[in-house]
Amino acid sequence: MTNKTPLPPTHTSFDSAYVIESYPYGRLRTQMKVWIETKKNKGQRVVSCTLNPKNGQWNKPHAGTYDDMKVLYIDNSDGHIHNDGIHEYNALEKAESFLNEYEEVLTLAQRDKLTRWYASNIVQEIKGIRLMTDGRQKFYEALILQLKEFNRSDLIDPYMEIMASGKVTIISHE
């Protein structure tokens, strides 16, 4: 049983942010808003903003580091909000666990991307087939087979197009 409660992916702007009602502000308490900002070609990052209890004005938002995907969650042991992220550089270790842990709050596009990453990791690390050393045809054939094993044939089309774009022919394994 996980000690995390993932938040739905609806907290995407200042106006729709998750609000912490009693956040420490020096000796005072105030509100803090937290949301996930998405920028094309950059990814997602967590942004937070506190309300100045002395003048009632919102302070400048503070933005974190971009990841390909971010998720907000509540740590059930202390009630605090945290975030988790995944990017191409840690996908090898994290893709399967990230998908399993946060599947319910990920968008369909995010789940599909993680499934592709996970299948690619299996092809590379378990089956030992590398795109650069073994070639495009062998790698994508193995990736297509792995996606079929996951019952995700719906994710195969882009790889078929990649193979068709070169002088690569597809060998059937059925």
Order of alpha helices (4+ residues) and beta strands (2+ residues): beta-beta-beta-beta-beta-beta-beta-alpha-alpha-alpha-alpha-alpha
